Amino acid sequence: MTVAELAHLSGVGIATIKRIEAGSGIPMAHARTLDQITRALMEAGVEFVGNPEDRPGVRLSLPKK
C-alpha cells in the first residue's frame, strides 16, 4: 500500500503519515489519527498482533470466504 493510498483510505494527510513512518517506537500523534490509520489498515487485511511491550507486529489476514 502506498502512502497516498493509505492517506486516501484513512483520511489522514500524506505528510502526517510520512512523519509517523519516519519515527521510531510508539508514534507521537493524536489518538484519532492513529485510530483512522489503524482502521484503514485493518480493513485492508492487516492484523495487529502482540502489544507495544511484548512482541509487537503485524500479519496479513487470510481472505474471508
mmCIF file as Biopython writes it, N, C-alpha, C and O atoms, coordinates in Angstrom:
data_model
#
loop_
_atom_site.group_PDB
_atom_site.id
_atom_site.type_symbol
_atom_site.label_atom_id
_atom_site.label_alt_id
_atom_site.label_comp_id
_atom_site.label_asym_id
_atom_site.label_entity_id
_atom_site.label_seq_id
_atom_site.pdbx_PDB_ins_code
_atom_site.Cartn_x
_atom_site.Cartn_y
_atom_site.Cartn_z
_atom_site.occupancy
_atom_site.B_iso_or_equiv
_atom_site.auth_seq_id
_atom_site.auth_asym_id
_atom_site.pdbx_PDB_model_num
ATOM 1   N N  . MET A ? 1  ? 0.855   -1.164  0.000  1.0 0.0 1  A 1 
ATOM 2   C CA . MET A ? 1  ? 0.000   0.000   0.000  1.0 0.0 1  A 1 
ATOM 3   C C  . MET A ? 1  ? 0.904   1.230   0.000  1.0 0.0 1  A 1 
ATOM 4   O O  . MET A ? 1  ? 1.861   1.303   0.770  1.0 0.0 1  A 1 
ATOM 5   N N  . THR A ? 2  ? 0.605   2.167   -0.841 1.0 0.0 2  A 1 
ATOM 6   C CA . THR A ? 2  ? 1.401   3.387   -0.884 1.0 0.0 2  A 1 
ATOM 7   C C  . THR A ? 2  ? 0.926   4.368   0.186  1.0 0.0 2  A 1 
ATOM 8   O O  . THR A ? 2  ? -0.153  4.215   0.759  1.0 0.0 2  A 1 
ATOM 9   N N  . VAL A ? 3  ? 1.742   5.360   0.436  1.0 0.0 3  A 1 
ATOM 10  C CA . VAL A ? 3  ? 1.355   6.411   1.385  1.0 0.0 3  A 1 
ATOM 11  C C  . VAL A ? 3  ? 0.097   7.113   0.884  1.0 0.0 3  A 1 
ATOM 12  O O  . VAL A ? 3  ? -0.806  7.411   1.666  1.0 0.0 3  A 1 
ATOM 13  N N  . ALA A ? 4  ? 0.039   7.375   -0.409 1.0 0.0 4  A 1 
ATOM 14  C CA . ALA A ? 4  ? -1.137  8.047   -0.972 1.0 0.0 4  A 1 
ATOM 15  C C  . ALA A ? 4  ? -2.399  7.207   -0.799 1.0 0.0 4  A 1 
ATOM 16  O O  . ALA A ? 4  ? -3.464  7.743   -0.493 1.0 0.0 4  A 1 
ATOM 17  N N  . GLU A ? 5  ? -2.285  5.881   -0.994 1.0 0.0 5  A 1 
ATOM 18  C CA . GLU A ? 5  ? -3.446  5.002   -0.807 1.0 0.0 5  A 1 
ATOM 19  C C  . GLU A ? 5  ? -3.891  4.990   0.653  1.0 0.0 5  A 1 
ATOM 20  O O  . GLU A ? 5  ? -5.084  5.069   0.944  1.0 0.0 5  A 1 
ATOM 21  N N  . LEU A ? 6  ? -2.929  4.893   1.569  1.0 0.0 6  A 1 
ATOM 22  C CA . LEU A ? 6  ? -3.262  4.903   2.992  1.0 0.0 6  A 1 
ATOM 23  C C  . LEU A ? 6  ? -3.889  6.236   3.391  1.0 0.0 6  A 1 
ATOM 24  O O  . LEU A ? 6  ? -4.843  6.268   4.167  1.0 0.0 6  A 1 
ATOM 25  N N  . ALA A ? 7  ? -3.361  7.318   2.869  1.0 0.0 7  A 1 
ATOM 26  C CA . ALA A ? 7  ? -3.925  8.636   3.159  1.0 0.0 7  A 1 
ATOM 27  C C  . ALA A ? 7  ? -5.376  8.706   2.696  1.0 0.0 7  A 1 
ATOM 28  O O  . ALA A ? 7  ? -6.242  9.204   3.415  1.0 0.0 7  A 1 
ATOM 29  N N  . HIS A ? 8  ? -5.631  8.206   1.497  1.0 0.0 8  A 1 
ATOM 30  C CA . HIS A ? 8  ? -6.992  8.222   0.957  1.0 0.0 8  A 1 
ATOM 31  C C  . HIS A ? 8  ? -7.936  7.363   1.802  1.0 0.0 8  A 1 
ATOM 32  O O  . HIS A ? 8  ? -9.035  7.794   2.149  1.0 0.0 8  A 1 
ATOM 33  N N  . LEU A ? 9  ? -7.497  6.145   2.128  1.0 0.0 9  A 1 
ATOM 34  C CA . LEU A ? 9  ? -8.343  5.224   2.877  1.0 0.0 9  A 1 
ATOM 35  C C  . LEU A ? 9  ? -8.591  5.674   4.316  1.0 0.0 9  A 1 
ATOM 36  O O  . LEU A ? 9  ? -9.654  5.412   4.878  1.0 0.0 9  A 1 
ATOM 37  N N  . SER A ? 10 ? -7.613  6.345   4.905  1.0 0.0 10 A 1 
ATOM 38  C CA . SER A ? 10 ? -7.717  6.729   6.317  1.0 0.0 10 A 1 
ATOM 39  C C  . SER A ? 10 ? -8.241  8.147   6.530  1.0 0.0 10 A 1 
ATOM 40  O O  . SER A ? 10 ? -8.749  8.471   7.603  1.0 0.0 10 A 1 
ATOM 41  N N  . GLY A ? 11 ? -8.117  8.985   5.512  1.0 0.0 11 A 1 
ATOM 42  C CA . GLY A ? 11 ? -8.493  10.380  5.679  1.0 0.0 11 A 1 
ATOM 43  C C  . GLY A ? 11 ? -7.442  11.194  6.407  1.0 0.0 11 A 1 
ATOM 44  O O  . GLY A ? 11 ? -7.722  12.292  6.887  1.0 0.0 11 A 1 
ATOM 45  N N  . VAL A ? 12 ? -6.227  10.654  6.491  1.0 0.0 12 A 1 
ATOM 46  C CA . VAL A ? 12 ? -5.105  11.325  7.152  1.0 0.0 12 A 1 
ATOM 47  C C  . VAL A ? 12 ? -4.177  11.853  6.059  1.0 0.0 12 A 1 
ATOM 48  O O  . VAL A ? 12 ? -3.984  11.193  5.037  1.0 0.0 12 A 1 
ATOM 49  N N  . GLY A ? 13 ? -3.606  13.030  6.267  1.0 0.0 13 A 1 
ATOM 50  C CA . GLY A ? 13 ? -2.741  13.641  5.271  1.0 0.0 13 A 1 
ATOM 51  C C  . GLY A ? 13 ? -1.459  12.858  5.011  1.0 0.0 13 A 1 
ATOM 52  O O  . GLY A ? 13 ? -0.926  12.190  5.897  1.0 0.0 13 A 1 
ATOM 53  N N  . ILE A ? 14 ? -0.982  12.955  3.787  1.0 0.0 14 A 1 
ATOM 54  C CA . ILE A ? 14 ? 0.253   12.272  3.384  1.0 0.0 14 A 1 
ATOM 55  C C  . ILE A ? 14 ? 1.422   12.701  4.264  1.0 0.0 14 A 1 
ATOM 56  O O  . ILE A ? 14 ? 2.202   11.856  4.701  1.0 0.0 14 A 1 
ATOM 57  N N  . ALA A ? 15 ? 1.555   13.990  4.528  1.0 0.0 15 A 1 
ATOM 58  C CA . ALA A ? 15 ? 2.674   14.478  5.343  1.0 0.0 15 A 1 
ATOM 59  C C  . ALA A ? 15 ? 2.627   13.888  6.752  1.0 0.0 15 A 1 
ATOM 60  O O  . ALA A ? 15 ? 3.666   13.569  7.330  1.0 0.0 15 A 1 
ATOM 61  N N  . THR A ? 16 ? 1.432   13.746  7.298  1.0 0.0 16 A 1 
ATOM 62  C CA . THR A ? 16 ? 1.290   13.174  8.636  1.0 0.0 16 A 1 
ATOM 63  C C  . THR A ? 16 ? 1.708   11.707  8.639  1.0 0.0 16 A 1 
ATOM 64  O O  . THR A ? 16 ? 2.407   11.262  9.549  1.0 0.0 16 A 1 
ATOM 65  N N  . ILE A ? 17 ? 1.287   10.965  7.637  1.0 0.0 17 A 1 
ATOM 66  C CA . ILE A ? 17 ? 1.664   9.550   7.558  1.0 0.0 17 A 1 
ATOM 67  C C  . ILE A ? 17 ? 3.176   9.413   7.401  1.0 0.0 17 A 1 
ATOM 68  O O  . ILE A ? 17 ? 3.787   8.560   8.045  1.0 0.0 17 A 1 
ATOM 69  N N  . LYS A ? 18 ? 3.782   10.236  6.559  1.0 0.0 18 A 1 
ATOM 70  C CA . LYS A ? 18 ? 5.236   10.181  6.375  1.0 0.0 18 A 1 
ATOM 71  C C  . LYS A ? 18 ? 5.966   10.511  7.676  1.0 0.0 18 A 1 
ATOM 72  O O  . LYS A ? 18 ? 6.980   9.889   7.990  1.0 0.0 18 A 1 
ATOM 73  N N  . ARG A ? 19 ? 5.460   11.480  8.429  1.0 0.0 19 A 1 
ATOM 74  C CA . ARG A ? 19 ? 6.087   11.845  9.703  1.0 0.0 19 A 1 
ATOM 75  C C  . ARG A ? 19 ? 6.005   10.683  10.686 1.0 0.0 19 A 1 
ATOM 76  O O  . ARG A ? 19 ? 6.978   10.387  11.380 1.0 0.0 19 A 1 
ATOM 77  N N  . ILE A ? 20 ? 4.862   10.030  10.749 1.0 0.0 20 A 1 
ATOM 78  C CA . ILE A ? 20 ? 4.693   8.892   11.652 1.0 0.0 20 A 1 
ATOM 79  C C  . ILE A ? 20 ? 5.612   7.751   11.228 1.0 0.0 20 A 1 
ATOM 80  O O  . ILE A ? 20 ? 6.239   7.118   12.078 1.0 0.0 20 A 1 
ATOM 81  N N  . GLU A ? 21 ? 5.703   7.479   9.929  1.0 0.0 21 A 1 
ATOM 82  C CA . GLU A ? 21 ? 6.564   6.407   9.427  1.0 0.0 21 A 1 
ATOM 83  C C  . GLU A ? 21 ? 8.039   6.671   9.713  1.0 0.0 21 A 1 
ATOM 84  O O  . GLU A ? 21 ? 8.804   5.734   9.939  1.0 0.0 21 A 1 
ATOM 85  N N  . ALA A ? 22 ? 8.437   7.925   9.706  1.0 0.0 22 A 1 
ATOM 86  C CA . ALA A ? 22 ? 9.847   8.276   9.909  1.0 0.0 22 A 1 
ATOM 87  C C  . ALA A ? 22 ? 10.281  8.117   11.362 1.0 0.0 22 A 1 
ATOM 88  O O  . ALA A ? 22 ? 11.475  8.008   11.641 1.0 0.0 22 A 1 
ATOM 89  N N  . GLY A ? 23 ? 9.342   8.102   12.275 1.0 0.0 23 A 1 
ATOM 90  C CA . GLY A ? 23 ? 9.664   7.985   13.693 1.0 0.0 23 A 1 
ATOM 91  C C  . GLY A ? 23 ? 9.987   6.555   14.080 1.0 0.0 23 A 1 
ATOM 92  O O  . GLY A ? 23 ? 9.857   5.630   13.279 1.0 0.0 23 A 1 
ATOM 93  N N  . SER A ? 24 ? 10.409  6.395   15.316 1.0 0.0 24 A 1 
ATOM 94  C CA . SER A ? 24 ? 10.656  5.048   15.834 1.0 0.0 24 A 1 
ATOM 95  C C  . SER A ? 24 ? 9.874   4.880   17.136 1.0 0.0 24 A 1 
ATOM 96  O O  . SER A ? 24 ? 9.586   5.857   17.828 1.0 0.0 24 A 1 
ATOM 97  N N  . GLY A ? 25 ? 9.539   3.654   17.457 1.0 0.0 25 A 1 
ATOM 98  C CA . GLY A ? 25 ? 8.785   3.407   18.673 1.0 0.0 25 A 1 
ATOM 99  C C  . GLY A ? 25 ? 7.323   3.763   18.500 1.0 0.0 25 A 1 
ATOM 100 O O  . GLY A ? 25 ? 6.804   3.783   17.383 1.0 0.0 25 A 1 
ATOM 101 N N  . ILE A ? 26 ? 6.669   4.040   19.598 1.0 0.0 26 A 1 
ATOM 102 C CA . ILE A ? 26 ? 5.250   4.390   19.575 1.0 0.0 26 A 1 
ATOM 103 C C  . ILE A ? 26 ? 5.104   5.774   18.952 1.0 0.0 26 A 1 
ATOM 104 O O  . ILE A ? 26 ? 5.735   6.724   19.415 1.0 0.0 26 A 1 
ATOM 105 N N  . PRO A ? 27 ? 4.284   5.905   17.910 1.0 0.0 27 A 1 
ATOM 106 C CA . PRO A ? 27 ? 4.157   7.181   17.196 1.0 0.0 27 A 1 
ATOM 107 C C  . PRO A ? 27 ? 3.609   8.303   18.069 1.0 0.0 27 A 1 
ATOM 108 O O  . PRO A ? 27 ? 2.728   8.092   18.903 1.0 0.0 27 A 1 
ATOM 109 N N  . MET A ? 28 ? 4.143   9.484   17.862 1.0 0.0 28 A 1 
ATOM 110 C CA . MET A ? 28 ? 3.638   10.682  18.522 1.0 0.0 28 A 1 
ATOM 111 C C  . MET A ? 28 ? 2.598   11.307  17.593 1.0 0.0 28 A 1 
ATOM 112 O O  . MET A ? 28 ? 2.943   12.004  16.639 1.0 0.0 28 A 1 
ATOM 113 N N  . ALA A ? 29 ? 1.332   11.050  17.881 1.0 0.0 29 A 1 
ATOM 114 C CA . ALA A ? 29 ? 0.242   11.584  17.069 1.0 0.0 29 A 1 
ATOM 115 C C  . ALA A ? 29 ? -1.025  11.563  17.905 1.0 0.0 29 A 1 
ATOM 116 O O  . ALA A ? 29 ? -1.090  10.908  18.945 1.0 0.0 29 A 1 
ATOM 117 N N  . HIS A ? 30 ? -2.020  12.282  17.440 1.0 0.0 30 A 1 
ATOM 118 C CA . HIS A ? 30 ? -3.312  12.285  18.121 1.0 0.0 30 A 1 
ATOM 119 C C  . HIS A ? 30 ? -3.903  10.884  18.060 1.0 0.0 30 A 1 
ATOM 120 O O  . HIS A ? 30 ? -3.711  10.172  17.074 1.0 0.0 30 A 1 
ATOM 121 N N  . ALA A ? 31 ? -4.612  10.487  19.093 1.0 0.0 31 A 1 
ATOM 122 C CA . ALA A ? 31 ? -5.235  9.167   19.147 1.0 0.0 31 A 1 
ATOM 123 C C  . ALA A ? 31 ? -6.185  8.967   17.974 1.0 0.0 31 A 1 
ATOM 124 O O  . ALA A ? 31 ? -6.255  7.877   17.406 1.0 0.0 31 A 1 
ATOM 125 N N  . ARG A ? 32 ? -6.911  10.011  17.612 1.0 0.0 32 A 1 
ATOM 126 C CA . ARG A ? 32 ? -7.863  9.910   16.487 1.0 0.0 32 A 1 
ATOM 127 C C  . ARG A ? 32 ? -7.125  9.596   15.191 1.0 0.0 32 A 1 
ATOM 128 O O  . ARG A ? 32 ? -7.594  8.783   14.395 1.0 0.0 32 A 1 
ATOM 129 N N  . THR A ? 33 ? -5.984  10.228  14.972 1.0 0.0 33 A 1 
ATOM 130 C CA . THR A ? 33 ? -5.193  9.997   13.761 1.0 0.0 33 A 1 
ATOM 131 C C  . THR A ? 33 ? -4.716  8.551   13.703 1.0 0.0 33 A 1 
ATOM 132 O O  . THR A ? 33 ? -4.827  7.895   12.667 1.0 0.0 33 A 1 
ATOM 133 N N  . LEU A ? 34 ? -4.185  8.057   14.819 1.0 0.0 34 A 1 
ATOM 134 C CA . LEU A ? 34 ? -3.712  6.672   14.864 1.0 0.0 34 A 1 
ATOM 135 C C  . LEU A ? 34 ? -4.863  5.700   14.665 1.0 0.0 34 A 1 
ATOM 136 O O  . LEU A ? 34 ? -4.698  4.669   14.014 1.0 0.0 34 A 1 
ATOM 137 N N  . ASP A ? 35 ? -6.024  6.017   15.217 1.0 0.0 35 A 1 
ATOM 138 C CA . ASP A ? 35 ? -7.195  5.168   15.055 1.0 0.0 35 A 1 
ATOM 139 C C  . ASP A ? 35 ? -7.627  5.115   13.594 1.0 0.0 35 A 1 
ATOM 140 O O  . ASP A ? 35 ? -7.969  4.043   13.094 1.0 0.0 35 A 1 
ATOM 141 N N  . GLN A ? 36 ? -7.617  6.239   12.908 1.0 0.0 36 A 1 
ATOM 142 C CA . GLN A ? 36 ? -8.000  6.277   11.495 1.0 0.0 36 A 1 
ATOM 143 C C  . GLN A ? 36 ? -7.052  5.417   10.656 1.0 0.0 36 A 1 
ATOM 144 O O  . GLN A ? 36 ? -7.496  4.672   9.782  1.0 0.0 36 A 1 
ATOM 145 N N  . ILE A ? 37 ? -5.762  5.521   10.919 1.0 0.0 37 A 1 
ATOM 146 C CA . ILE A ? 37 ? -4.768  4.733   10.183 1.0 0.0 37 A 1 
ATOM 147 C C  . ILE A ? 37 ? -4.931  3.256   10.504 1.0 0.0 37 A 1 
ATOM 148 O O  . ILE A ? 37 ? -4.904  2.414   9.606  1.0 0.0 37 A 1 
ATOM 149 N N  . THR A ? 38 ? -5.099  2.941   11.779 1.0 0.0 38 A 1 
ATOM 150 C CA . THR A ? 38 ? -5.270  1.548   12.200 1.0 0.0 38 A 1 
ATOM 151 C C  . THR A ? 38 ? -6.485  0.923   11.541 1.0 0.0 38 A 1 
ATOM 152 O O  . THR A ? 38 ? -6.409  -0.196  11.035 1.0 0.0 38 A 1 
ATOM 153 N N  . ARG A ? 39 ? -7.595  1.628   11.540 1.0 0.0 39 A 1 
ATOM 154 C CA . ARG A ? 39 ? -8.822  1.102   10.944 1.0 0.0 39 A 1 
ATOM 155 C C  . ARG A ? 39 ? -8.657  0.866   9.445  1.0 0.0 39 A 1 
ATOM 156 O O  . ARG A ? 39 ? -9.121  -0.146  8.921  1.0 0.0 39 A 1 
ATOM 157 N N  . ALA A ? 40 ? -8.003  1.789   8.758  1.0 0.0 40 A 1 
ATOM 158 C CA . ALA A ? 40 ? -7.787  1.631   7.317  1.0 0.0 40 A 1 
ATOM 159 C C  . ALA A ? 40 ? -6.917  0.413   7.028  1.0 0.0 40 A 1 
ATOM 160 O O  . ALA A ? 40 ? -7.191  -0.341  6.094  1.0 0.0 40 A 1 
ATOM 161 N N  . LEU A ? 41 ? -5.875  0.219   7.824  1.0 0.0 41 A 1 
ATOM 162 C CA . LEU A ? 41 ? -5.004  -0.940  7.631  1.0 0.0 41 A 1 
ATOM 163 C C  . LEU A ? 41 ? -5.748  -2.241  7.925  1.0 0.0 41 A 1 
ATOM 164 O O  . LEU A ? 41 ? -5.594  -3.221  7.196  1.0 0.0 41 A 1 
ATOM 165 N N  . MET A ? 42 ? -6.548  -2.255  8.980  1.0 0.0 42 A 1 
ATOM 166 C CA . MET A ? 42 ? -7.302  -3.454  9.326  1.0 0.0 42 A 1 
ATOM 167 C C  . MET A ? 42 ? -8.314  -3.798  8.235  1.0 0.0 42 A 1 
ATOM 168 O O  . MET A ? 42 ? -8.496  -4.969  7.902  1.0 0.0 42 A 1 
ATOM 169 N N  . GLU A ? 43 ? -8.964  -2.792  7.687  1.0 0.0 43 A 1 
ATOM 170 C CA . GLU A ? 43 ? -9.923  -3.021  6.603  1.0 0.0 43 A 1 
ATOM 171 C C  . GLU A ? 43 ? -9.224  -3.552  5.354  1.0 0.0 43 A 1 
ATOM 172 O O  . GLU A ? 43 ? -9.848  -4.221  4.531  1.0 0.0 43 A 1 
ATOM 173 N N  . ALA A ? 44 ? -7.927  -3.256  5.208  1.0 0.0 44 A 1 
ATOM 174 C CA . ALA A ? 44 ? -7.146  -3.732  4.069  1.0 0.0 44 A 1 
ATOM 175 C C  . ALA A ? 44 ? -6.565  -5.120  4.326  1.0 0.0 44 A 1 
ATOM 176 O O  . ALA A ? 44 ? -5.892  -5.672  3.455  1.0 0.0 44 A 1 
ATOM 177 N N  . GLY A ? 45 ? -6.813  -5.701  5.514  1.0 0.0 45 A 1 
ATOM 178 C CA . GLY A ? 45 ? -6.368  -7.052  5.795  1.0 0.0 45 A 1 
ATOM 179 C C  . GLY A ? 45 ? -5.155  -7.177  6.688  1.0 0.0 45 A 1 
ATOM 180 O O  . GLY A ? 45 ? -4.585  -8.263  6.803  1.0 0.0 45 A 1 
ATOM 181 N N  . VAL A ? 46 ? -4.744  -6.090  7.326  1.0 0.0 46 A 1 
ATOM 182 C CA . VAL A ? 46 ? -3.612  -6.145  8.249  1.0 0.0 46 A 1 
ATOM 183 C C  . VAL A ? 46 ? -4.130  -6.472  9.643  1.0 0.0 46 A 1 
ATOM 184 O O  . VAL A ? 46 ? -5.072  -5.843  10.124 1.0 0.0 46 A 1 
ATOM 185 N N  . GLU A ? 47 ? -3.521  -7.449  10.283 1.0 0.0 47 A 1 
ATOM 186 C CA . GLU A ? 47 ? -3.891  -7.835  11.642 1.0 0.0 47 A 1 
ATOM 187 C C  . GLU A ? 47 ? -2.749  -7.471  12.584 1.0 0.0 47 A 1 
ATOM 188 O O  . GLU A ? 47 ? -1.611  -7.884  12.363 1.0 0.0 47 A 1 
ATOM 189 N N  . PHE A ? 48 ? -3.037  -6.714  13.614 1.0 0.0 48 A 1 
ATOM 190 C CA . PHE A ? 48 ? -2.029  -6.320  14.591 1.0 0.0 48 A 1 
ATOM 191 C C  . PHE A ? 48 ? -1.935  -7.394  15.664 1.0 0.0 48 A 1 
ATOM 192 O O  . PHE A ? 48 ? -2.956  -7.841  16.185 1.0 0.0 48 A 1 
ATOM 193 N N  . VAL A ? 49 ? -0.717  -7.812  15.999 1.0 0.0 49 A 1 
ATOM 194 C CA . VAL A ? 49 ? -0.507  -8.865  16.988 1.0 0.0 49 A 1 
ATOM 195 C C  . VAL A ? 49 ? 0.437   -8.365  18.077 1.0 0.0 49 A 1 
ATOM 196 O O  . VAL A ? 49 ? 1.171   -7.397  17.875 1.0 0.0 49 A 1 
ATOM 197 N N  . GLY A ? 50 ? 0.416   -9.022  19.219 1.0 0.0 50 A 1 
ATOM 198 C CA . GLY A ? 50 ? 1.261   -8.610  20.331 1.0 0.0 50 A 1 
ATOM 199 C C  . GLY A ? 50 ? 0.804   -7.273  20.890 1.0 0.0 50 A 1 
ATOM 200 O O  . GLY A ? 50 ? -0.338  -6.859  20.689 1.0 0.0 50 A 1 
ATOM 201 N N  . ASN A ? 51 ? 1.707   -6.606  21.593 1.0 0.0 51 A 1 
ATOM 202 C CA . ASN A ? 51 ? 1.441   -5.271  22.109 1.0 0.0 51 A 1 
ATOM 203 C C  . ASN A ? 51 ? 2.760   -4.510  22.133 1.0 0.0 51 A 1 
ATOM 204 O O  . ASN A ? 51 ? 3.810   -5.118  21.929 1.0 0.0 51 A 1 
ATOM 205 N N  . PRO A ? 52 ? 2.743   -3.201  22.375 1.0 0.0 52 A 1 
ATOM 206 C CA . PRO A ? 52 ? 3.983   -2.424  22.307 1.0 0.0 52 A 1 
ATOM 207 C C  . PRO A ? 52 ? 5.108   -2.940  23.206 1.0 0.0 52 A 1 
ATOM 208 O O  . PRO A ? 52 ? 6.282   -2.754  22.887 1.0 0.0 52 A 1 
ATOM 209 N N  . GLU A ? 53 ? 4.768   -3.578  24.314 1.0 0.0 53 A 1 
ATOM 210 C CA . GLU A ? 53 ? 5.786   -4.046  25.242 1.0 0.0 53 A 1 
ATOM 211 C C  . GLU A ? 53 ? 6.221   -5.490  24.986 1.0 0.0 53 A 1 
ATOM 212 O O  . GLU A ? 53 ? 7.296   -5.894  25.430 1.0 0.0 53 A 1 
ATOM 213 N N  . ASP A ? 54 ? 5.400   -6.274  24.275 1.0 0.0 54 A 1 
ATOM 214 C CA . ASP A ? 54 ? 5.678   -7.699  24.121 1.0 0.0 54 A 1 
ATOM 215 C C  . ASP A ? 54 ? 5.427   -8.163  22.686 1.0 0.0 54 A 1 
ATOM 216 O O  . ASP A ? 54 ? 4.284   -8.402  22.296 1.0 0.0 54 A 1 
ATOM 217 N N  . ARG A ? 55 ? 6.481   -8.286  21.918 1.0 0.0 55 A 1 
ATOM 218 C CA . ARG A ? 55 ? 6.452   -8.826  20.565 1.0 0.0 55 A 1 
ATOM 219 C C  . ARG A ? 55 ? 5.424   -8.172  19.655 1.0 0.0 55 A 1 
ATOM 220 O O  . ARG A ? 55 ? 4.565   -8.868  19.114 1.0 0.0 55 A 1 
ATOM 221 N N  . PRO A ? 56 ? 5.484   -6.848  19.468 1.0 0.0 56 A 1 
ATOM 222 C CA . PRO A ? 56 ? 4.540   -6.195  18.570 1.0 0.0 56 A 1 
ATOM 223 C C  . PRO A ? 56 ? 4.811   -6.585  17.124 1.0 0.0 56 A 1 
ATOM 224 O O  . PRO A ? 56 ? 5.951   -6.841  16.739 1.0 0.0 56 A 1 
ATOM 225 N N  . GLY A ? 57 ? 3.766   -6.625  16.347 1.0 0.0 57 A 1 
ATOM 226 C CA . GLY A ? 57 ? 3.944   -6.931  14.932 1.0 0.0 57 A 1 
ATOM 227 C C  . GLY A ? 57 ? 2.638   -6.898  14.183 1.0 0.0 57 A 1 
ATOM 228 O O  . GLY A ? 57 ? 1.590   -6.565  14.736 1.0 0.0 57 A 1 
ATOM 229 N N  . VAL A ? 58 ? 2.717   -7.250  12.915 1.0 0.0 58 A 1 
ATOM 230 C CA . VAL A ? 58 ? 1.534   -7.327  12.056 1.0 0.0 58 A 1 
ATOM 231 C C  . VAL A ? 58 ? 1.633   -8.572  11.200 1.0 0.0 58 A 1 
ATOM 232 O O  . VAL A ? 58 ? 2.714   -9.121  10.989 1.0 0.0 58 A 1 
ATOM 233 N N  . ARG A ? 59 ? 0.490   -9.004  10.715 1.0 0.0 59 A 1 
ATOM 234 C CA . ARG A ? 59 ? 0.439   -10.077 9.729  1.0 0.0 59 A 1 
ATOM 235 C C  . ARG A ? 59 ? -0.774  -9.826  8.849  1.0 0.0 59 A 1 
ATOM 236 O O  . ARG A ? 59 ? -1.717  -9.138  9.238  1.0 0.0 59 A 1 
ATOM 237 N N  . LEU A ? 60 ? -0.727  -10.396 7.667  1.0 0.0 60 A 1 
ATOM 238 C CA . LEU A ? 60 ? -1.848  -10.244 6.747  1.0 0.0 60 A 1 
ATOM 239 C C  . LEU A ? 60 ? -2.899  -11.295 7.063  1.0 0.0 60 A 1 
ATOM 240 O O  . LEU A ? 60 ? -2.584  -12.468 7.261  1.0 0.0 60 A 1 
ATOM 241 N N  . SER A ? 61 ? -4.136  -10.861 7.107  1.0 0.0 61 A 1 
ATOM 242 C CA . SER A ? 61 ? -5.247  -11.779 7.359  1.0 0.0 61 A 1 
ATOM 243 C C  . SER A ? 61 ? -5.530  -12.581 6.101  1.0 0.0 61 A 1 
ATOM 244 O O  . SER A ? 61 ? -5.300  -12.118 4.984  1.0 0.0 61 A 1 
ATOM 245 N N  . LEU A ? 62 ? -6.026  -13.778 6.301  1.0 0.0 62 A 1 
ATOM 246 C CA . LEU A ? 62 ? -6.449  -14.571 5.161  1.0 0.0 62 A 1 
ATOM 247 C C  . LEU A ? 62 ? -7.727  -13.969 4.593  1.0 0.0 62 A 1 
ATOM 248 O O  . LEU A ? 62 ? -8.550  -13.435 5.336  1.0 0.0 62 A 1 
ATOM 249 N N  . PRO A ? 63 ? -7.892  -14.056 3.277  1.0 0.0 63 A 1 
ATOM 250 C CA . PRO A ? 63 ? -9.137  -13.537 2.690  1.0 0.0 63 A 1 
ATOM 251 C C  . PRO A ? 63 ? -10.341 -14.247 3.286  1.0 0.0 63 A 1 
ATOM 252 O O  . PRO A ? 63 ? -10.302 -15.456 3.515  1.0 0.0 63 A 1 
ATOM 253 N N  . LYS A ? 64 ? -11.402 -13.505 3.536  1.0 0.0 64 A 1 
ATOM 254 C CA . LYS A ? 64 ? -12.622 -14.085 4.082  1.0 0.0 64 A 1 
ATOM 255 C C  . LYS A ? 64 ? -13.372 -14.823 2.968  1.0 0.0 64 A 1 
ATOM 256 O O  . LYS A ? 64 ? -13.504 -14.324 1.851  1.0 0.0 64 A 1 
ATOM 257 N N  . LYS A ? 65 ? -13.856 -16.015 3.298  1.0 0.0 65 A 1 
ATOM 258 C CA . LYS A ? 65 ? -14.568 -16.834 2.302  1.0 0.0 65 A 1 
ATOM 259 C C  . LYS A ? 65 ? -16.049 -16.638 2.407  1.0 0.0 65 A 1 
ATOM 260 O O  . LYS A ? 65 ? -16.807 -17.245 1.651  1.0 0.0 65 A 1 
#
